[in-house]
Amino acid sequence: MEFIKNTILNSGPALVTLVTCIASLLYFLGNKFIKIKSLTHIDKLFLDKSTNKSLQVWQFIIAVVYALFVYNLLAHTFGSNFPNSFDYDNSNSLHKTYFWSAWLFIISLISLIVSRFLIKKFKHHNYFIRIVCILILLNLITSVIFYFFFYYEFVLKSINLSSILIINTFPVILMYFYTVTLTKITKEFPNSYLINLVSEDIFRSEKIIHGYMLDEKRTVCFLEKQSQEEVFYVCDFSAKVYQKYTLIP
């Protein structure tokens, strides 16, 4: 940390270079984030295995960057105003908040770990996915509170900047755990479709709504009064090939 203070923070050109690199990184990650978020469930059906793996890696990287930003921003913002608002060492309410958030974090974390072994058993029950998502949300909220106390104690109160690198491993590990858990769930609860080749006459008799271009040759189309997730067409108009995808319940 002393090296950073003496070389980067006290040097104008070095500081400009650092800010430029960070801005470029955020721009690059922002573009990746937009591309990932723009992918629909239909697009993901046509991705190859390596692209799917790459997508999972980028989702994890973006989640980590976002988590580090949010965790540290909240912790630093509230922590900087802490001494003016509370008597940290003698506040019973703060100690109770820390105690209960720690326990809720541990309980929800253990529940999530156990749930990973129950996914196959309850894979036909939609409520199981909701429970897992609620547990992740509870664990995330309590982890932010938990992290705040650690940040204040080891970074702001002790004025030990080296601790930032150590405590930042906490949100990184959590994001990895959430990503692995959610990936495991999506693998066990995939959308399966029945594919039928449809003649041009049958296709043109349907009330079709143009969706979007899947690639240079294929277009995704939807039925007027059908859910886009339940039924859709993938059409190659030049080759007159019309594939109807119907969701298997």
C-alpha positions, -999 to +999 in steps of 0.1 A: +000+000+000+029+024+007+042+017-028+008+026-043+007+058-023+042+069-032+042+059-069+006+062-082-014+084-059+013+111-058+021+110-095-002+128-119+006+108-151+004+075-132-029+085-117-043+094-151-031+061-166-048+042-137-081+061-142-079+055-180-073+017-175-102+015-150-125+034-174-115+011-203-121-020-182-155-007-171-164+001-207-153-034-218-172-051-190-203-029-197-203-041-233-200-077-222-228-071-197-252-057-224-244-086-247-251-112-220-283-095-208-296-092-244-294-130-248-329-145-246-337-181-235-342-188-273-307-176-281-292-198-254-307-229-271-285-224-301-252-217-283-225-244-285-209-259-254-178-237-255-198-205-259-220-216-230-189-221-208-176-187-219-209-171-210-208-186-175-173-173-170-182-138-180-213-139-159-191-147-129-166-120-138-192-093-141-209-105-109-176-102-091-168-067-104-204-055-096-202-071-061-168-055-053-181-021-064-214-023-044-200-039-013-171-014-010-192+016-020-219+008+007-193-001+033-172+030+027-202+054+025-219+042+057-186+036+075-173+071+068-204+086+085-204+060+113-185+079+140-208+109+136-240+088+140-232+060+164-211+051+194-199+019+178-182+004+208-212+010+232-242+006+209-263-025+218-285-021+187-254-023+164-241-053+182-275-070+179-276-061+142-242-077+137-251-108+158-284-115+139-270-107+105-241-131+112-264-158+123-288-153+094-259-153+070-245-186+084-280-203+085-289-192+049-254-203+037-257-237+052-293-240+038-279-232+003-251-258+006-277-284+016-301-274-012-274-282-038-276-319-028-314-318-031-317-303-066-321-337-084-347-349-058-369-318-061-362-309-098-399-312-107-410-288-080-410-251-090-413-239-054-378-254-048-363-229-072-381-200-055-368-212-021-332-213-034-336-178-049-350-164-016-321-180+003-296-165-021-313-131-016-313-134+022-277-145+022-267-116-001-284-090+021-270-103+053-235-106+037-235-069+029-243-061+065-217-086+077-191-071+053-199-036+064-189-043+100-156-060+089-148-031+066-153-006+093-134-025+119-104-035+098-101-008+071-117+025+084-113+021+122-078+006+121-068+026+090-053-005+074-056-004+036-039-037+032-070-054+048-090-043+017-073-070-004-080-096+022-117-088+030-125-084-007-120-122-011-153-125+008-176-112-019-155-129-046-160-163-029-197-156-024-203-146-061-185-179-071-208-199-048-239-181-061-229-186-097-221-223-093-254-228-074-275-210-100-257-228-129-264-262-112-301-253-109-304-242-146-288-274-157-313-295-137-343-273-148-337-268-186-364-258-211-369-287-234-387-282-268-403-306-293-392-296-328-414-302-358-408-293-395-438-274-408-448-269-444-449-234-459-487-236-463-492-244-426-467-217-416-484-191-437-518-200-423-506-191-388-508-155-374-471-149-373-453-121-356-417-113-367-393-116-337-356-110-346-328-123-367-310-152-351-282-151-377-278-142-414-302-169-425-325-177-396-353-156-382-372-162-350-410-157-353-438-159-327-475-168-328-498-139-322-517-153-292-491-177-278-465-172-251-431-166-267-416-191-244-441-218-251-442-217-290-419-201-315-406-207-351-371-206-364-374-199-401-350-200-430-370-181-457-344-186-484-345-224-480-382-224-471-375-243-439-398-237-409-391-253-376-417-251-349-405-253-313-431-263-287-422-263-250-425-297-233-443-292-199 
